[in-house]
Amino acid sequence: MTTVTAYEAKTHLPRLLKAVEGGERIVITRYGKPVAELVPLADPGRDVAATIARMRRAREDRPAVPLDELLAARHEGHKV
C-alpha cells in the first residue's frame, strides 16, 4: 500500500489512477493523518453473480405464490 500527501495526489492523480487500475491501494494523507484511500472498484460482474445467488437461496426458503394470488394482489388497495 502506497501513502501520498494530498498535494502529491492532486499533482500526480493520473499516475495514481494508473496504479489503482493495476490493483494497488493508495492512502492519501493530510498533515500526516490518513484521510482517504484510492482502491480499485470491485468487479461488477462478480457482484451481480453473488447477488443472484443470494436471491436464489432466499427464494428456496419461501413457499411458491400462485399466479392468481399475485395478479389479485396487484390491485389491492386501489380505489374502485
PyMOL Python script that loads the backbone (N, CA, C, O; Angstrom):
from pymol import cmd

cmd.read_pdbstr("""\
ATOM      1  N   MET A   1       0.855  -1.167   0.000  1.00  0.00           N
ATOM      2  CA  MET A   1       0.000   0.000   0.000  1.00  0.00           C
ATOM      3  C   MET A   1       0.907   1.237   0.000  1.00  0.00           C
ATOM      4  O   MET A   1       1.853   1.336   0.781  1.00  0.00           O
ATOM      5  N   THR A   2       0.595   2.157  -0.882  1.00  0.00           N
ATOM      6  CA  THR A   2       1.356   3.388  -1.026  1.00  0.00           C
ATOM      7  C   THR A   2       0.672   4.506  -0.257  1.00  0.00           C
ATOM      8  O   THR A   2      -0.556   4.544  -0.186  1.00  0.00           O
ATOM      9  N   THR A   3       1.444   5.412   0.317  1.00  0.00           N
ATOM     10  CA  THR A   3       0.904   6.578   1.014  1.00  0.00           C
ATOM     11  C   THR A   3       1.434   7.831   0.338  1.00  0.00           C
ATOM     12  O   THR A   3       2.632   7.952   0.085  1.00  0.00           O
ATOM     13  N   VAL A   4       0.520   8.778   0.043  1.00  0.00           N
ATOM     14  CA  VAL A   4       0.913  10.052  -0.574  1.00  0.00           C
ATOM     15  C   VAL A   4       0.210  11.186   0.154  1.00  0.00           C
ATOM     16  O   VAL A   4      -0.827  10.982   0.786  1.00  0.00           O
ATOM     17  N   THR A   5       0.773  12.369   0.064  1.00  0.00           N
ATOM     18  CA  THR A   5       0.126  13.541   0.652  1.00  0.00           C
ATOM     19  C   THR A   5      -0.975  14.031  -0.282  1.00  0.00           C
ATOM     20  O   THR A   5      -1.025  13.650  -1.452  1.00  0.00           O
ATOM     21  N   ALA A   6      -1.847  14.870   0.239  1.00  0.00           N
ATOM     22  CA  ALA A   6      -2.927  15.416  -0.573  1.00  0.00           C
ATOM     23  C   ALA A   6      -2.358  16.203  -1.756  1.00  0.00           C
ATOM     24  O   ALA A   6      -2.895  16.133  -2.861  1.00  0.00           O
ATOM     25  N   TYR A   7      -1.287  16.942  -1.529  1.00  0.00           N
ATOM     26  CA  TYR A   7      -0.667  17.700  -2.605  1.00  0.00           C
ATOM     27  C   TYR A   7      -0.136  16.772  -3.699  1.00  0.00           C
ATOM     28  O   TYR A   7      -0.337  17.028  -4.886  1.00  0.00           O
ATOM     29  N   GLU A   8       0.548  15.681  -3.291  1.00  0.00           N
ATOM     30  CA  GLU A   8       1.055  14.723  -4.270  1.00  0.00           C
ATOM     31  C   GLU A   8      -0.090  14.073  -5.042  1.00  0.00           C
ATOM     32  O   GLU A   8       0.015  13.849  -6.247  1.00  0.00           O
ATOM     33  N   ALA A   9      -1.188  13.769  -4.339  1.00  0.00           N
ATOM     34  CA  ALA A   9      -2.332  13.150  -5.001  1.00  0.00           C
ATOM     35  C   ALA A   9      -2.893  14.083  -6.070  1.00  0.00           C
ATOM     36  O   ALA A   9      -3.220  13.649  -7.175  1.00  0.00           O
ATOM     37  N   LYS A  10      -3.001  15.368  -5.733  1.00  0.00           N
ATOM     38  CA  LYS A  10      -3.523  16.340  -6.689  1.00  0.00           C
ATOM     39  C   LYS A  10      -2.578  16.483  -7.878  1.00  0.00           C
ATOM     40  O   LYS A  10      -3.019  16.557  -9.025  1.00  0.00           O
ATOM     41  N   THR A  11      -1.309  16.522  -7.605  1.00  0.00           N
ATOM     42  CA  THR A  11      -0.315  16.746  -8.643  1.00  0.00           C
ATOM     43  C   THR A  11      -0.132  15.530  -9.552  1.00  0.00           C
ATOM     44  O   THR A  11       0.097  15.683 -10.752  1.00  0.00           O
ATOM     45  N   HIS A  12      -0.230  14.344  -8.995  1.00  0.00           N
ATOM     46  CA  HIS A  12       0.072  13.122  -9.746  1.00  0.00           C
ATOM     47  C   HIS A  12      -1.135  12.198  -9.891  1.00  0.00           C
ATOM     48  O   HIS A  12      -0.974  10.980  -9.954  1.00  0.00           O
ATOM     49  N   LEU A  13      -2.326  12.755  -9.943  1.00  0.00           N
ATOM     50  CA  LEU A  13      -3.527  11.926  -9.993  1.00  0.00           C
ATOM     51  C   LEU A  13      -3.526  10.921 -11.153  1.00  0.00           C
ATOM     52  O   LEU A  13      -3.854   9.758 -10.918  1.00  0.00           O
ATOM     53  N   PRO A  14      -3.182  11.296 -12.372  1.00  0.00           N
ATOM     54  CA  PRO A  14      -3.188  10.298 -13.460  1.00  0.00           C
ATOM     55  C   PRO A  14      -2.286   9.098 -13.164  1.00  0.00           C
ATOM     56  O   PRO A  14      -2.665   7.959 -13.437  1.00  0.00           O
ATOM     57  N   ARG A  15      -1.110   9.342 -12.616  1.00  0.00           N
ATOM     58  CA  ARG A  15      -0.188   8.248 -12.274  1.00  0.00           C
ATOM     59  C   ARG A  15      -0.777   7.375 -11.170  1.00  0.00           C
ATOM     60  O   ARG A  15      -0.656   6.151 -11.216  1.00  0.00           O
ATOM     61  N   LEU A  16      -1.409   7.995 -10.183  1.00  0.00           N
ATOM     62  CA  LEU A  16      -2.016   7.242  -9.088  1.00  0.00           C
ATOM     63  C   LEU A  16      -3.191   6.397  -9.585  1.00  0.00           C
ATOM     64  O   LEU A  16      -3.359   5.254  -9.161  1.00  0.00           O
ATOM     65  N   LEU A  17      -3.995   6.957 -10.476  1.00  0.00           N
ATOM     66  CA  LEU A  17      -5.118   6.197 -11.018  1.00  0.00           C
ATOM     67  C   LEU A  17      -4.633   4.981 -11.806  1.00  0.00           C
ATOM     68  O   LEU A  17      -5.242   3.913 -11.750  1.00  0.00           O
ATOM     69  N   LYS A  18      -3.545   5.149 -12.531  1.00  0.00           N
ATOM     70  CA  LYS A  18      -2.982   4.017 -13.272  1.00  0.00           C
ATOM     71  C   LYS A  18      -2.540   2.915 -12.309  1.00  0.00           C
ATOM     72  O   LYS A  18      -2.744   1.732 -12.578  1.00  0.00           O
ATOM     73  N   ALA A  19      -1.936   3.309 -11.187  1.00  0.00           N
ATOM     74  CA  ALA A  19      -1.514   2.323 -10.182  1.00  0.00           C
ATOM     75  C   ALA A  19      -2.727   1.616  -9.579  1.00  0.00           C
ATOM     76  O   ALA A  19      -2.696   0.405  -9.357  1.00  0.00           O
ATOM     77  N   VAL A  20      -3.800   2.374  -9.314  1.00  0.00           N
ATOM     78  CA  VAL A  20      -5.015   1.783  -8.748  1.00  0.00           C
ATOM     79  C   VAL A  20      -5.646   0.819  -9.757  1.00  0.00           C
ATOM     80  O   VAL A  20      -6.131  -0.246  -9.376  1.00  0.00           O
ATOM     81  N   GLU A  21      -5.640   1.184 -11.021  1.00  0.00           N
ATOM     82  CA  GLU A  21      -6.152   0.268 -12.058  1.00  0.00           C
ATOM     83  C   GLU A  21      -5.384  -1.046 -12.054  1.00  0.00           C
ATOM     84  O   GLU A  21      -5.931  -2.094 -12.398  1.00  0.00           O
ATOM     85  N   GLY A  22      -4.114  -0.987 -11.662  1.00  0.00           N
ATOM     86  CA  GLY A  22      -3.288  -2.183 -11.591  1.00  0.00           C
ATOM     87  C   GLY A  22      -3.486  -2.974 -10.309  1.00  0.00           C
ATOM     88  O   GLY A  22      -2.827  -3.991 -10.096  1.00  0.00           O
ATOM     89  N   GLY A  23      -4.404  -2.506  -9.445  1.00  0.00           N
ATOM     90  CA  GLY A  23      -4.713  -3.247  -8.226  1.00  0.00           C
ATOM     91  C   GLY A  23      -4.117  -2.675  -6.956  1.00  0.00           C
ATOM     92  O   GLY A  23      -4.356  -3.212  -5.874  1.00  0.00           O
ATOM     93  N   GLU A  24      -3.354  -1.608  -7.056  1.00  0.00           N
ATOM     94  CA  GLU A  24      -2.720  -1.027  -5.870  1.00  0.00           C
ATOM     95  C   GLU A  24      -3.719  -0.189  -5.059  1.00  0.00           C
ATOM     96  O   GLU A  24      -4.643   0.403  -5.616  1.00  0.00           O
ATOM     97  N   ARG A  25      -3.520  -0.151  -3.754  1.00  0.00           N
ATOM     98  CA  ARG A  25      -4.325   0.682  -2.858  1.00  0.00           C
ATOM     99  C   ARG A  25      -3.446   1.857  -2.424  1.00  0.00           C
ATOM    100  O   ARG A  25      -2.279   1.666  -2.080  1.00  0.00           O
ATOM    101  N   ILE A  26      -4.001   3.063  -2.438  1.00  0.00           N
ATOM    102  CA  ILE A  26      -3.218   4.257  -2.122  1.00  0.00           C
ATOM    103  C   ILE A  26      -3.928   5.050  -1.034  1.00  0.00           C
ATOM    104  O   ILE A  26      -5.104   5.390  -1.168  1.00  0.00           O
ATOM    105  N   VAL A  27      -3.204   5.343   0.044  1.00  0.00           N
ATOM    106  CA  VAL A  27      -3.744   6.148   1.140  1.00  0.00           C
ATOM    107  C   VAL A  27      -3.298   7.585   0.935  1.00  0.00           C
ATOM    108  O   VAL A  27      -2.126   7.846   0.664  1.00  0.00           O
ATOM    109  N   ILE A  28      -4.239   8.521   1.065  1.00  0.00           N
ATOM    110  CA  ILE A  28      -3.936   9.947   0.931  1.00  0.00           C
ATOM    111  C   ILE A  28      -3.955  10.550   2.335  1.00  0.00           C
ATOM    112  O   ILE A  28      -4.895  10.340   3.102  1.00  0.00           O
ATOM    113  N   THR A  29      -2.904  11.298   2.655  1.00  0.00           N
ATOM    114  CA  THR A  29      -2.803  11.901   3.986  1.00  0.00           C
ATOM    115  C   THR A  29      -2.878  13.419   3.896  1.00  0.00           C
ATOM    116  O   THR A  29      -2.546  14.022   2.875  1.00  0.00           O
ATOM    117  N   ARG A  30      -3.319  14.008   4.981  1.00  0.00           N
ATOM    118  CA  ARG A  30      -3.300  15.467   5.125  1.00  0.00           C
ATOM    119  C   ARG A  30      -2.688  15.748   6.489  1.00  0.00           C
ATOM    120  O   ARG A  30      -3.190  15.269   7.505  1.00  0.00           O
ATOM    121  N   TYR A  31      -1.622  16.512   6.519  1.00  0.00           N
ATOM    122  CA  TYR A  31      -0.903  16.831   7.749  1.00  0.00           C
ATOM    123  C   TYR A  31      -0.498  15.555   8.494  1.00  0.00           C
ATOM    124  O   TYR A  31      -0.527  15.497   9.723  1.00  0.00           O
ATOM    125  N   GLY A  32      -0.119  14.532   7.714  1.00  0.00           N
ATOM    126  CA  GLY A  32       0.369  13.294   8.299  1.00  0.00           C
ATOM    127  C   GLY A  32      -0.693  12.307   8.736  1.00  0.00           C
ATOM    128  O   GLY A  32      -0.359  11.216   9.197  1.00  0.00           O
ATOM    129  N   LYS A  33      -1.967  12.660   8.605  1.00  0.00           N
ATOM    130  CA  LYS A  33      -3.050  11.763   9.025  1.00  0.00           C
ATOM    131  C   LYS A  33      -3.781  11.223   7.799  1.00  0.00           C
ATOM    132  O   LYS A  33      -4.099  11.992   6.891  1.00  0.00           O
ATOM    133  N   PRO A  34      -4.055   9.915   7.752  1.00  0.00           N
ATOM    134  CA  PRO A  34      -4.798   9.351   6.626  1.00  0.00           C
ATOM    135  C   PRO A  34      -6.213   9.926   6.557  1.00  0.00           C
ATOM    136  O   PRO A  34      -6.921   9.965   7.563  1.00  0.00           O
ATOM    137  N   VAL A  35      -6.620  10.371   5.370  1.00  0.00           N
ATOM    138  CA  VAL A  35      -7.970  10.933   5.203  1.00  0.00           C
ATOM    139  C   VAL A  35      -8.773  10.245   4.103  1.00  0.00           C
ATOM    140  O   VAL A  35      -9.998  10.364   4.071  1.00  0.00           O
ATOM    141  N   ALA A  36      -8.104   9.528   3.202  1.00  0.00           N
ATOM    142  CA  ALA A  36      -8.826   8.872   2.111  1.00  0.00           C
ATOM    143  C   ALA A  36      -7.988   7.712   1.591  1.00  0.00           C
ATOM    144  O   ALA A  36      -6.788   7.607   1.844  1.00  0.00           O
ATOM    145  N   GLU A  37      -8.677   6.845   0.852  1.00  0.00           N
ATOM    146  CA  GLU A  37      -7.982   5.712   0.251  1.00  0.00           C
ATOM    147  C   GLU A  37      -8.510   5.514  -1.174  1.00  0.00           C
ATOM    148  O   GLU A  37      -9.719   5.453  -1.396  1.00  0.00           O
ATOM    149  N   LEU A  38      -7.600   5.418  -2.119  1.00  0.00           N
ATOM    150  CA  LEU A  38      -7.959   5.097  -3.501  1.00  0.00           C
ATOM    151  C   LEU A  38      -7.831   3.586  -3.637  1.00  0.00           C
ATOM    152  O   LEU A  38      -6.766   3.017  -3.400  1.00  0.00           O
ATOM    153  N   VAL A  39      -8.918   2.950  -4.018  1.00  0.00           N
ATOM    154  CA  VAL A  39      -8.914   1.494  -4.175  1.00  0.00           C
ATOM    155  C   VAL A  39      -9.567   1.120  -5.496  1.00  0.00           C
ATOM    156  O   VAL A  39     -10.418   1.856  -5.995  1.00  0.00           O
ATOM    157  N   PRO A  40      -9.183  -0.009  -6.065  1.00  0.00           N
ATOM    158  CA  PRO A  40      -9.833  -0.443  -7.303  1.00  0.00           C
ATOM    159  C   PRO A  40     -11.297  -0.773  -7.041  1.00  0.00           C
ATOM    160  O   PRO A  40     -11.644  -1.266  -5.967  1.00  0.00           O
ATOM    161  N   LEU A  41     -12.150  -0.503  -8.018  1.00  0.00           N
ATOM    162  CA  LEU A  41     -13.553  -0.876  -7.904  1.00  0.00           C
ATOM    163  C   LEU A  41     -13.685  -2.384  -7.976  1.00  0.00           C
ATOM    164  O   LEU A  41     -12.911  -3.064  -8.650  1.00  0.00           O
ATOM    165  N   ALA A  42     -14.681  -2.890  -7.269  1.00  0.00           N
ATOM    166  CA  ALA A  42     -14.958  -4.320  -7.339  1.00  0.00           C
ATOM    167  C   ALA A  42     -15.450  -4.649  -8.738  1.00  0.00           C
ATOM    168  O   ALA A  42     -16.054  -3.809  -9.405  1.00  0.00           O
ATOM    169  N   ASP A  43     -15.195  -5.856  -9.174  1.00  0.00           N
ATOM    170  CA  ASP A  43     -15.644  -6.300 -10.481  1.00  0.00           C
ATOM    171  C   ASP A  43     -17.163  -6.422 -10.460  1.00  0.00           C
ATOM    172  O   ASP A  43     -17.694  -7.279  -9.754  1.00  0.00           O
ATOM    173  N   PRO A  44     -17.883  -5.580 -11.224  1.00  0.00           N
ATOM    174  CA  PRO A  44     -19.341  -5.603 -11.166  1.00  0.00           C
ATOM    175  C   PRO A  44     -19.937  -6.949 -11.549  1.00  0.00           C
ATOM    176  O   PRO A  44     -20.986  -7.325 -11.026  1.00  0.00           O
ATOM    177  N   GLY A  45     -19.291  -7.682 -12.453  1.00  0.00           N
ATOM    178  CA  GLY A  45     -19.800  -8.989 -12.844  1.00  0.00           C
ATOM    179  C   GLY A  45     -19.843  -9.951 -11.673  1.00  0.00           C
ATOM    180  O   GLY A  45     -20.781 -10.737 -11.541  1.00  0.00           O
ATOM    181  N   ARG A  46     -18.838  -9.893 -10.832  1.00  0.00           N
ATOM    182  CA  ARG A  46     -18.778 -10.769  -9.679  1.00  0.00           C
ATOM    183  C   ARG A  46     -19.860 -10.392  -8.667  1.00  0.00           C
ATOM    184  O   ARG A  46     -20.479 -11.277  -8.076  1.00  0.00           O
ATOM    185  N   ASP A  47     -20.096  -9.118  -8.460  1.00  0.00           N
ATOM    186  CA  ASP A  47     -21.107  -8.666  -7.507  1.00  0.00           C
ATOM    187  C   ASP A  47     -22.504  -9.085  -7.954  1.00  0.00           C
ATOM    188  O   ASP A  47     -23.322  -9.493  -7.129  1.00  0.00           O
ATOM    189  N   VAL A  48     -22.779  -8.988  -9.240  1.00  0.00           N
ATOM    190  CA  VAL A  48     -24.087  -9.365  -9.764  1.00  0.00           C
ATOM    191  C   VAL A  48     -24.315 -10.859  -9.557  1.00  0.00           C
ATOM    192  O   VAL A  48     -25.397 -11.273  -9.139  1.00  0.00           O
ATOM    193  N   ALA A  49     -23.313 -11.655  -9.846  1.00  0.00           N
ATOM    194  CA  ALA A  49     -23.442 -13.104  -9.675  1.00  0.00           C
ATOM    195  C   ALA A  49     -23.698 -13.461  -8.214  1.00  0.00           C
ATOM    196  O   ALA A  49     -24.515 -14.333  -7.920  1.00  0.00           O
ATOM    197  N   ALA A  50     -23.006 -12.795  -7.306  1.00  0.00           N
ATOM    198  CA  ALA A  50     -23.201 -13.062  -5.877  1.00  0.00           C
ATOM    199  C   ALA A  50     -24.602 -12.652  -5.444  1.00  0.00           C
ATOM    200  O   ALA A  50     -25.229 -13.342  -4.641  1.00  0.00           O
ATOM    201  N   THR A  51     -25.095 -11.541  -5.966  1.00  0.00           N
ATOM    202  CA  THR A  51     -26.445 -11.082  -5.628  1.00  0.00           C
ATOM    203  C   THR A  51     -27.488 -12.064  -6.129  1.00  0.00           C
ATOM    204  O   THR A  51     -28.433 -12.378  -5.405  1.00  0.00           O
ATOM    205  N   ILE A  52     -27.340 -12.546  -7.334  1.00  0.00           N
ATOM    206  CA  ILE A  52     -28.284 -13.518  -7.880  1.00  0.00           C
ATOM    207  C   ILE A  52     -28.279 -14.795  -7.046  1.00  0.00           C
ATOM    208  O   ILE A  52     -29.334 -15.369  -6.777  1.00  0.00           O
ATOM    209  N   ALA A  53     -27.102 -15.234  -6.641  1.00  0.00           N
ATOM    210  CA  ALA A  53     -27.004 -16.445  -5.812  1.00  0.00           C
ATOM    211  C   ALA A  53     -27.707 -16.245  -4.474  1.00  0.00           C
ATOM    212  O   ALA A  53     -28.401 -17.144  -3.999  1.00  0.00           O
ATOM    213  N   ARG A  54     -27.533 -15.066  -3.860  1.00  0.00           N
ATOM    214  CA  ARG A  54     -28.222 -14.771  -2.590  1.00  0.00           C
ATOM    215  C   ARG A  54     -29.728 -14.758  -2.785  1.00  0.00           C
ATOM    216  O   ARG A  54     -30.463 -15.269  -1.941  1.00  0.00           O
ATOM    217  N   MET A  55     -30.197 -14.183  -3.881  1.00  0.00           N
ATOM    218  CA  MET A  55     -31.638 -14.134  -4.147  1.00  0.00           C
ATOM    219  C   MET A  55     -32.200 -15.545  -4.329  1.00  0.00           C
ATOM    220  O   MET A  55     -33.282 -15.850  -3.826  1.00  0.00           O
ATOM    221  N   ARG A  56     -31.484 -16.391  -5.032  1.00  0.00           N
ATOM    222  CA  ARG A  56     -31.952 -17.769  -5.236  1.00  0.00           C
ATOM    223  C   ARG A  56     -32.012 -18.527  -3.912  1.00  0.00           C
ATOM    224  O   ARG A  56     -32.961 -19.270  -3.659  1.00  0.00           O
ATOM    225  N   ARG A  57     -30.997 -18.339  -3.068  1.00  0.00           N
ATOM    226  CA  ARG A  57     -31.016 -19.003  -1.755  1.00  0.00           C
ATOM    227  C   ARG A  57     -32.186 -18.514  -0.921  1.00  0.00           C
ATOM    228  O   ARG A  57     -32.826 -19.306  -0.229  1.00  0.00           O
ATOM    229  N   ALA A  58     -32.476 -17.218  -0.977  1.00  0.00           N
ATOM    230  CA  ALA A  58     -33.590 -16.660  -0.199  1.00  0.00           C
ATOM    231  C   ALA A  58     -34.923 -17.210  -0.694  1.00  0.00           C
ATOM    232  O   ALA A  58     -35.824 -17.455   0.109  1.00  0.00           O
ATOM    233  N   ARG A  59     -35.063 -17.408  -2.010  1.00  0.00           N
ATOM    234  CA  ARG A  59     -36.315 -17.934  -2.560  1.00  0.00           C
ATOM    235  C   ARG A  59     -36.546 -19.385  -2.177  1.00  0.00           C
ATOM    236  O   ARG A  59     -37.694 -19.817  -2.074  1.00  0.00           O
ATOM    237  N   GLU A  60     -35.487 -20.141  -1.965  1.00  0.00           N
ATOM    238  CA  GLU A  60     -35.631 -21.556  -1.614  1.00  0.00           C
ATOM    239  C   GLU A  60     -36.400 -21.735  -0.303  1.00  0.00           C
ATOM    240  O   GLU A  60     -37.114 -22.724  -0.138  1.00  0.00           O
ATOM    241  N   ASP A  61     -36.263 -20.799   0.619  1.00  0.00           N
ATOM    242  CA  ASP A  61     -36.890 -20.909   1.937  1.00  0.00           C
ATOM    243  C   ASP A  61     -38.335 -20.433   1.955  1.00  0.00           C
ATOM    244  O   ASP A  61     -39.014 -20.562   2.975  1.00  0.00           O
ATOM    245  N   ARG A  62     -38.812 -19.889   0.851  1.00  0.00           N
ATOM    246  CA  ARG A  62     -40.169 -19.333   0.824  1.00  0.00           C
ATOM    247  C   ARG A  62     -41.083 -20.203  -0.042  1.00  0.00           C
ATOM    248  O   ARG A  62     -40.652 -20.778  -1.041  1.00  0.00           O
ATOM    249  N   PRO A  63     -42.360 -20.287   0.363  1.00  0.00           N
ATOM    250  CA  PRO A  63     -43.293 -21.065  -0.457  1.00  0.00           C
ATOM    251  C   PRO A  63     -43.600 -20.338  -1.769  1.00  0.00           C
ATOM    252  O   PRO A  63     -43.542 -19.110  -1.839  1.00  0.00           O
ATOM    253  N   ALA A  64     -43.921 -21.099  -2.786  1.00  0.00           N
ATOM    254  CA  ALA A  64     -44.275 -20.517  -4.081  1.00  0.00           C
ATOM    255  C   ALA A  64     -45.648 -19.854  -3.965  1.00  0.00           C
ATOM    256  O   ALA A  64     -46.546 -20.383  -3.309  1.00  0.00           O
ATOM    257  N   VAL A  65     -45.802 -18.701  -4.601  1.00  0.00           N
ATOM    258  CA  VAL A  65     -47.082 -17.984  -4.591  1.00  0.00           C
ATOM    259  C   VAL A  65     -47.747 -18.228  -5.943  1.00  0.00           C
ATOM    260  O   VAL A  65     -47.149 -17.976  -6.988  1.00  0.00           O
ATOM    261  N   PRO A  66     -48.997 -18.723  -5.918  1.00  0.00           N
ATOM    262  CA  PRO A  66     -49.688 -18.973  -7.188  1.00  0.00           C
ATOM    263  C   PRO A  66     -49.913 -17.684  -7.975  1.00  0.00           C
ATOM    264  O   PRO A  66     -50.069 -16.611  -7.391  1.00  0.00           O
ATOM    265  N   LEU A  67     -49.930 -17.794  -9.290  1.00  0.00           N
ATOM    266  CA  LEU A  67     -50.085 -16.642 -10.171  1.00  0.00           C
ATOM    267  C   LEU A  67     -51.374 -15.877  -9.899  1.00  0.00           C
ATOM    268  O   LEU A  67     -51.362 -14.646  -9.920  1.00  0.00           O
ATOM    269  N   ASP A  68     -52.495 -16.571  -9.642  1.00  0.00           N
ATOM    270  CA  ASP A  68     -53.753 -15.868  -9.412  1.00  0.00           C
ATOM    271  C   ASP A  68     -53.679 -14.990  -8.155  1.00  0.00           C
ATOM    272  O   ASP A  68     -54.313 -13.936  -8.109  1.00  0.00           O
ATOM    273  N   GLU A  69     -52.917 -15.405  -7.142  1.00  0.00           N
ATOM    274  CA  GLU A  69     -52.741 -14.567  -5.942  1.00  0.00           C
ATOM    275  C   GLU A  69     -51.914 -13.325  -6.263  1.00  0.00           C
ATOM    276  O   GLU A  69     -52.220 -12.231  -5.787  1.00  0.00           O
ATOM    277  N   LEU A  70     -50.880 -13.493  -7.060  1.00  0.00           N
ATOM    278  CA  LEU A  70     -50.064 -12.341  -7.445  1.00  0.00           C
ATOM    279  C   LEU A  70     -50.875 -11.329  -8.251  1.00  0.00           C
ATOM    280  O   LEU A  70     -50.775 -10.123  -8.026  1.00  0.00           O
ATOM    281  N   LEU A  71     -51.676 -11.826  -9.189  1.00  0.00           N
ATOM    282  CA  LEU A  71     -52.482 -10.930 -10.015  1.00  0.00           C
ATOM    283  C   LEU A  71     -53.542 -10.227  -9.182  1.00  0.00           C
ATOM    284  O   LEU A  71     -53.822  -9.051  -9.417  1.00  0.00           O
ATOM    285  N   ALA A  72     -54.138 -10.916  -8.214  1.00  0.00           N
ATOM    286  CA  ALA A  72     -55.151 -10.306  -7.347  1.00  0.00           C
ATOM    287  C   ALA A  72     -54.522  -9.246  -6.445  1.00  0.00           C
ATOM    288  O   ALA A  72     -55.151  -8.226  -6.161  1.00  0.00           O
ATOM    289  N   ALA A  73     -53.301  -9.474  -5.999  1.00  0.00           N
ATOM    290  CA  ALA A  73     -52.640  -8.558  -5.070  1.00  0.00           C
ATOM    291  C   ALA A  73     -52.203  -7.254  -5.735  1.00  0.00           C
ATOM    292  O   ALA A  73     -52.047  -6.243  -5.050  1.00  0.00           O
ATOM    293  N   ARG A  74     -52.003  -7.252  -7.047  1.00  0.00           N
ATOM    294  CA  ARG A  74     -51.506  -6.034  -7.685  1.00  0.00           C
ATOM    295  C   ARG A  74     -52.514  -4.892  -7.640  1.00  0.00           C
ATOM    296  O   ARG A  74     -52.117  -3.731  -7.734  1.00  0.00           O
ATOM    297  N   HIS A  75     -53.800  -5.184  -7.500  1.00  0.00           N
ATOM    298  CA  HIS A  75     -54.818  -4.128  -7.441  1.00  0.00           C
ATOM    299  C   HIS A  75     -55.331  -3.886  -6.022  1.00  0.00           C
ATOM    300  O   HIS A  75     -56.198  -3.039  -5.803  1.00  0.00           O
ATOM    301  N   GLU A  76     -54.794  -4.629  -5.073  1.00  0.00           N
ATOM    302  CA  GLU A  76     -55.235  -4.482  -3.692  1.00  0.00           C
ATOM    303  C   GLU A  76     -54.965  -3.049  -3.216  1.00  0.00           C
ATOM    304  O   GLU A  76     -53.861  -2.531  -3.388  1.00  0.00           O
ATOM    305  N   GLY A  77     -55.951  -2.431  -2.632  1.00  0.00           N
ATOM    306  CA  GLY A  77     -55.809  -1.071  -2.121  1.00  0.00           C
ATOM    307  C   GLY A  77     -56.132   0.015  -3.119  1.00  0.00           C
ATOM    308  O   GLY A  77     -56.179   1.187  -2.747  1.00  0.00           O
ATOM    309  N   HIS A  78     -56.356  -0.332  -4.375  1.00  0.00           N
ATOM    310  CA  HIS A  78     -56.745   0.676  -5.371  1.00  0.00           C
ATOM    311  C   HIS A  78     -58.196   1.096  -5.162  1.00  0.00           C
ATOM    312  O   HIS A  78     -59.020   0.304  -4.705  1.00  0.00           O
ATOM    313  N   LYS A  79     -58.496   2.324  -5.494  1.00  0.00           N
ATOM    314  CA  LYS A  79     -59.882   2.790  -5.434  1.00  0.00           C
ATOM    315  C   LYS A  79     -60.669   2.201  -6.577  1.00  0.00           C
ATOM    316  O   LYS A  79     -60.151   2.026  -7.680  1.00  0.00           O
ATOM    317  N   VAL A  80     -61.900   1.901  -6.314  1.00  0.00           N
ATOM    318  CA  VAL A  80     -62.756   1.299  -7.348  1.00  0.00           C
ATOM    319  C   VAL A  80     -63.598   2.360  -8.012  1.00  0.00           C
ATOM    320  O   VAL A  80     -64.384   2.053  -8.908  1.00  0.00           O
TER     321      VAL A  80
END
""", "prot")
cmd.dss("prot")
cmd.show_as("cartoon", "prot")
cmd.util.cbc("prot")
cmd.orient("prot")
